[in-house]
Amino acid sequence: MHIRTNVGYSSSPAYTRLQAQQPSTMSGMLLHCPRGCRTAFVLRLATLYRSERTRGATYISLNRPYDRVAHTMGMTVRGVRQMVHRANTSSLSTPATPITPTVFDNFAVGAIRRHIHRRFADKQHLTLSVLSMELKAEGVIPEHTSETAVWRLIHTMGFKYKVSQRKMYVRRESPDVVCRRIGALRALQHYREEGMMVVYVDETWFTTRMGHSREWVDTTQAVTSATHSRQVPPGEGERFVVVAGGTAGGFVEGSYLCYPAKSSQGDYHGEMNGDLFQRWLTTHLLPSLPEPSVLVLDSAPYHSQLTEESRCPTTTTKKADLISWLEHRSISIPPAAARHQLLLLCRQNRPEPQYKIDNTIHEWGHQVVRLPPGHPELNAIEQVWGCMKSHMRSSLRRFTRADLQARLEEAKQLANKDVWLAAVRHSQNYEKGYWRSDNIHEPVGPVIINVASDDESEEDDDMFLDSDCD
């Protein structure tokens, strides 16, 4: 059906002049406009032209092109003028390079959350553009990440752009976590100054059906169709546990171990636990370290098994065992003390924690630095795991055990010296940031002050003042 347009509309001087001034701009708008946007544009124009044909005249004079566009699109005249101005000052003839959606791992999510919290603590007003720029400058997100991707990520993390309430303060970290972080940072600096090699230790898992959370799909096809998207079988599939240690030079030779988690055969079977980790330490990692080193561990439960001497009774301990525990340590017990009084007395005399893993590492001549909870950015191997998992999600094809093992070998080769060196530098940058944010000072040695006089004894010649930073 042919729709007759109003005579003189397409050949009006204003329309012809506008089209002659920016032909590439107008064609570029229609070329790059999404299909839904073009459909709405066509429907609005068709409705307007039909109504003008019925009316026999135009609603707005042809000498007012901006008003006509605003009336057609349901916009303001000022908005139309601004859009035309932006189109004249920018080039739409060159199509934008498509950018692959960025997948953020748990390490990046934690780094972004801590960055935003630091800005809150500094009472700085944070916008999406400023946040994107700062995250790119710190290397937390890739340079090509768009603001839309950042907005989508922080929205899924629980942040909302809304009216804020006054006198609402950021929840502070517990003093225990801050003290443990300061102690870990000082210990790392001390061991580096002594020339000891820093070994980052951790474990992770891979499954035979790993995949990206977002991917391209053909919405014109049924979800059950083989042409809808990449066909990934449902469920997690078979799980493999990987444990290793690494330095700035790469994985420690002989420390890499991979085994199926649900298998009941072999020396290593089942999920990772304290006994398996202890066995891996004494058979794989510690014999492979050529020189005294310092091992960096997180606060996983199987890294923190206490020795029998340092265990403290709990609420499930029987009263007789509470009394035995106190008598064994020569702690006086009040007469006719109730069970809750005994438990409180045990907690007040709680011994310093001693870990089985730490004792084993010390017996081999190495040292341990334990990271506080929730600080994966200080363990460089976490970033290496992220690189390997990104490769696994993109390269799996058959989703079988053999396919997973082959792709794991590829991912291990990709985690070369350059990747490890970049990961270690990234973690050290976070260390420097915590040194500044926590206001950590260099430890000062004993200060000797001579206060002796003629009438004082030589025993009081020297006074040792220990620094409160130790």
N, C-alpha and C positions, 0 to 999 in steps of 0.2 A: 504494500500500500504506500502510495506516495503522499507525503505530508507537505502541503504547500506552506511555504514560509511567507512572512510578511514582506512585501515588495520593498526593496531598498534597504533591508536590514543588513544582509551580508555585504552589500556594496556601500555602506555608509562610510563617510570620510574618516570618522573616528575609529571604526573597526578596521578599515583597510590600513590606516596609518599604524595602529597597534600591531596588526599582523605583519606588516612590512618591517617594523622596527625589530621584532624578536621572533622570527619564524622558527629558529632552532629551539628557542626557549619553550614555545608552545608545544611543538612536536615532542620535545623532551619530556614535558609534563605528562602528556598522554602515554608516552612510551614507558616511562618508569613508574607511572601511577599503578598501584595494585588493582586487581580486577574488581574488587568490591568498590573501590573508590570510583573507578570509571563507570561502573553500573549506576551508582547513585548520581553521578554527574549527568549521564545520558537521560536518566529518568526525570531529573529536574528540568532539563532543557526541553524534553518532549512534552512535559506537562505545561510548561510556560508557553511553548509555541502553539499547542492546541488551544489553550485558553485565549491567546491573542488572536488566533484565527477565528474563533467563535465571536470574540468581541469586535473584531474588525479593526483594531488599532492596538498600538503598543501601550503597555501600562506606564512605561517611563520613556521619556524622550531619547532618541538615538544619540543626541548630543551629550548624554550623560552615561558614558559606558561603565564607569565605576559603580554608579548607582544601579544600573541594570544587572551587573554581575553580583552585587551585594544582595539584590532582591532575589535573584535566581538561586544563589547558594545559601540564603538564609544567614548572611554575615553582615557585619557593619561595613560602611564605606571605608573607614579607616583601616580595618583589617585587610580589605582588598588592596588598598594602596600599599600597605606594608608588604604584602605578598608579592606584588608586582615589582616593588623596589628591590626586594631580595632576589627575585628572579633576574632582574637586570644586572645586579652586581655580582652574581655568582654564575658559574658555568654549569649548566645541566646537560650540555651536549655530550660530555664524557661520562659514561656510566660508571657508577661507583664500583670499586672492586669488592666482590662478595667476601665476607669474613666468616670463617668457620666459627661456630659457637664455642666459647671457651668453657671447659669443665673445671670447676674449682674443687680441689680436694679438701679434706678436713684441716690440713695444715694452713692453706690459704684462708679458709673460713675463720679459723682461730686467730690468725694474724690480723685479718680485717676487723674482727670484733675488738681486739685489744687496741688497734689503732683508733677506732671510734671512741672507745672508753677513755683513752688518753686525751683525746680532744675534749671530751666532756669534762674530764678532771681539770683541764686547763681553761675551762669556761670559754671555749672558742665556738663561734657559730659555724656550723658545718653544712655545706650544701653538696649536692650530688656532683657538680662539676669540680669543686675543690677536693672532695673525697677521691674522685677518680684520678685527678692530677697527682695527689700525694701518694696514692697507692702505686701508681706507675713509677713515680720518682724513687720510691723505696724498693721497687722490684717485686712487690707482692703480687701484682697482676701484670699480664703482658701489655706491651705498648699498644697493641691493636684493639684492646678491649673497649667496647663502646660504653657510653654512660647508661644506655638501656640495659646492658648486661649487668652492670654494677647495681643498678636499681633493682633488677629482678633478683639478684643474689641477696642483697641486704633485706629485701622484702621477705624472702623465704627464711632469713635468719631471725625474723621477728621485729625488725625495725620498721616504723611507720612514720611518715611525714604528717604530723598532726600538731594541733595546738598544745604546746608544752605547758606544764604547771610550774609555777614559781616555787622556790624553796624545796625542790626535789633534787636530792644529791645522789651521785653515783655510789652504788654499793661498793664499799672498799674491800680490798682483799684482807683476809684474816692475817693477823700479825705472824702466825705460825708459818704461813706460806711465804710471806715476804722475807722472814728470817731464813727460811730454808733456801730461798732463791739467792739471797746475799751470800750465804755460806757456800753454795755451789759455785757461784761466780768467782769468789775469792779463791776457792780450792783449784778451780780450773786455771786461773791466772798463776797461782803458785806453782802448779805442776808444769805449766808451759815454761815458766822462767827457769825451772830446773832442767829443762830439755827433755822431758818425758813425752812420749808419743800419746796422743789422745785417740782412743778407740771408741767409736759410737756403736752401741749394741742395742738391738731391738729385734722384734719378731713381727711378722704380719701374716696375712693369709691371702690366697687366691682361689677362685672357684672356676669350674669348667664352663660356667654360663655368665661370665662377667660381660657387662655391656654398658654403654653410656646411658645416662638417665634421659638424655634428649637426643633425638635423631630425626632425620627427614622421613616423612611418611607420605604416601599417596592417598589423600583424603577422598579421591574419587573412587577408590576401591574399598571393598568390604574389609573389615578388620581381620576376618578369618582368611582373606585371600592371600596367596603367596606373593602377590605383587604389591601388597599394602606397605610393607617395610621389610627390613632385614629380619629373617625368621630366627629369633632366639628362643630356644626351648624355655618353658616356664620353670620356675624354681631356681634355687641357687646352684644346684648341681653338686658335684664332689668338691670337697674343700681340701686344699693343700696348705700346710703350714711352712713358712720359710723363716729361718732365723740365721742371722749373720752378724759380723762385726766389720767395721770399715774405718778407714782413716782418709786423710786428704789425698792419698795415693790410690784409693780404691778399696775393694773388698780385701780383707785379710786373707791371705792364701790359706786354704784349708778350713776356713770358718763357715763357709756357705753350706747350709743344710736345708733340704726340702723333703718333706714326707707327707703322705696322705693322712689327714686328720682322723678319719673314721675307720682306718684300717686297724685290725687287731693282730697284725703280724709284724715281725721285725723288732729291732731294738727301740725304735721310735714309733709309737702308735698312740692314737687318741689325741685330744687337744693338748696344747702346751700347758704344763704344770711345773711345779717346783722341782720334782725329781728329774723330769726330762731336761729342764734348763740346766740343772746342776751337772747332769751327765754330758750335755753338749759342751759346757764350759771346760770340763776336765779332759774331754776327748778331742775337741775340735779347735776351740778358740785359744785357750791358754797355752797348749803346746806349740801353737803356731806363732806366738809373739816372740820375736827374737830379742827384745830388750825390755827393760822395765817400762811399763805403760800405765796409763790411767784409763779405766773403763767408765764410760758415761752410761748410766742406767736410768730408766724412768721408774715410776712408782707402781708398776704392775704387781698384783698380789704374789705371783710366783717369783718375783725378785725380792720379796720382803718377808720371807719366812724367818721367824725369830728362832733363836736357839732356845734350848730348854732352860738355860740359866736366866735368860732375860724375859721369859714369859711371865705375865702377871695374871692372877686369877680374874675370871670374868663373873658375870651375874649367874652363869649356870654352874659355877663351881660349888661343890658341897661345903657345908660348914666345917666338917672335919678336915677337908683339904685346905681350907683357908687357915685354920689353926696350925696345921702342919707347915704350911708355907711361911707363916710368920715365925714359928719356932725355929725353923731351919735357918732363918736369917737373924736370929737372936733379937727379935722385936718384941717388946713387952706387950702383953695382951691385958686389957682391963678385965677385972673379974666380972663374970656374968655378962659378957659382951654379947649383944645380939648379932645375927648374921650380917645385917646391913652395916653395923659398926665395924665388923671385921673386914668387910669388903672395902669400906672407906679407908681403913688403915692400910690395906694392901695397896690401894691406889696411891696413897700418900707416900708410900715407900717403893713405888714402882722403879725398877732398875733401868739403867740406860739401855735402849734397844740394841741388840747385837743380831746381825743377820747371818744366816748360814752362807749365803752367796759371798758376802764380804769376807768372811773368814777364809773361805776357799781361795778367793782371789789374793788375799794377803799371804797365804801360804805359798803361792806361786811367785811371790815377789812383786806384785802389782798393787795399784791403788784403785779406789772406787770413788766416783762422784755421783751422788744420787740427786736427780732433778726433782723439784717439787711437783705436785699434781697439776695437770693442765698446762704444761709447758713443752709441747712437742717441737716448738720452733728452736729450742736450744739443743735438740738432738738431730744432727745433720742427716742421719740415716732415714728419718721420716720423709725428707724430701726425695731421697733416692727411691724409697718405696712408691712415692707418688708418681715418679717418672716411669717406673716399671709397670704400675697398674694402668697408667694411661696407654702404654703400648699394648698391654694385654687386652684392654677393652676394645681396641681398634683392630687387633690382628686375629682374634679367635674366629675360626671359620666352621669347624666341625663340632666344637663344644664337647670334646671327648677328653679322656685322661691323656692320651698320646698327644693330642693337639695342644693341651695345656702345658705339658712338659716341654714340648718343642718351642712353644712361644715363650715360656719362662727362660729357656736357655738364651733366646734372642734378647729378651729384656735384660738378662744379666750382662750380656756383652755390651748392650747399649749404655749400661751404668758404668762407663769407663772412668778414667782418671779425671777427665775434664768435668764430668758431671759431679763427681765426688768433691772436687776442689771448689766448684761453684756452691755446692750445698754447704760445705764447711764455712766458706766465707759468708754465706747468708746467715748461718747460725751465729757466727762471730759478730756480725752487724747487730743482731738482736741482743747479744751480750752487751755490746757497747751502749745500746739504747737503754738497757736496764741499769747499767752503771750510772747513766745520767738521771733517769727517772727516779731511781731509788736513792739517789744522792749518796752513793757508796764512795768512801774515801779509802785511800791506800792504807793498809795496816802499818802502824808506826811501832818500831822496836822500843825496848825499854829506854827511858830517858834517865841519865845519871846526873844528879845534882849534888854538888858538894856543899854541905851546910855546916861543916865542922868548924869549930872555934878552938881557941887555946884551952878552954876549961872543959871541953867535951872529950869523951873517950873515943878511941879509934873505932870502936864497934859501931858508932853512929856516924862514921865518916860519910858513908854512901847511902843515898836514899833512892830506891828503885820505884819509879812510877810507871806502871803499865798503862799502855794506851787503851782507852775505852773502845777502840775500834777492833781490838783482838777478840 
